[in-house]
Amino acid sequence: MATPAERTGVLVVRIWTTEDEPPQIRARITRTIDVTAGEQVVSVVGSTEDVEETVRSWLKAFDGS
């Protein structure tokens, strides 16, 4: 059985709150599952749940599951 090649992924979350009352969460998520591919995906989400789902999906894509 061949050993898979090493791969490096990156995910960056920039988070802030709005000036609304009550303040709302916003996040800009930049991610790639392979830094050598030169492709990245950028999303802007508006809830903790959306941040969690985006990170979870990225991890599954990286893992191949």
Phi and psi in degrees as a GROMACS rama.xvg file:
@    title "Ramachandran Plot"
@    xaxis  label "Phi"
@    yaxis  label "Psi"
@TYPE xy
-77.5169  144.157  ALA-2
-81.0284  128.973  THR-3
-64.6836  146.931  PRO-4
-65.3283  146.344  ALA-5
-67.8602  140.276  GLU-6
-134.49  146.2  ARG-7
-123.057  127.625  THR-8
-112.924  158.92  GLY-9
-137.11  139.212  VAL-10
-137.661  125.922  LEU-11
-121.491  128.78  VAL-12
-114.618  120.501  VAL-13
-107.174  124.021  ARG-14
-126.153  144.502  ILE-15
-152.544  173.113  TRP-16
-118.222  154.174  THR-17
-84.2804  171.916  THR-18
-91.4112  9.72629  GLU-19
-65.5606  165.694  ASP-20
-117.372  113.531  GLU-21
-75.0158  158.194  PRO-22
-58.1861  142.38  PRO-23
-109.289  148.521  GLN-24
-84.8635  142.513  ILE-25
-136.071  149.977  ARG-26
-146.418  141.279  ALA-27
-110.198  120.334  ARG-28
-116.22  120.569  ILE-29
-112.522  129.576  THR-30
-149.87  154.345  ARG-31
-148.592  147.261  THR-32
-96.0552  -5.86416  ILE-33
-153.506  106.091  ASP-34
-63.6853  -23.5333  VAL-35
-75.7478  -16.6598  THR-36
-76.0899  -22.8723  ALA-37
75.3066  8.3606  GLY-38
-105.222  139.019  GLU-39
-137.315  154.879  GLN-40
-118.016  134.981  VAL-41
-119.866  131.624  VAL-42
-129.915  149.772  SER-43
-119.436  125.041  VAL-44
-124.969  163.693  VAL-45
-126.48  24.1493  GLY-46
-158.317  159.357  SER-47
-59.0301  -41.2445  THR-48
-62.3666  -39.409  GLU-49
-66.3097  -38.7591  ASP-50
-61.8855  -48.6154  VAL-51
-59.1804  -44.5936  GLU-52
-65.1534  -40.0069  GLU-53
-64.2571  -43.9922  THR-54
-64.6688  -43.8285  VAL-55
-60.2693  -44.5102  ARG-56
-63.8482  -40.2105  SER-57
-63.265  -43.8388  TRP-58
-61.6491  -42.0102  LEU-59
-64.0514  -40.942  LYS-60
-65.388  -39.8064  ALA-61
-65.1283  -42.5526  PHE-62
-74.722  -20.3328  ASP-63
82.4916  14.8326  GLY-64
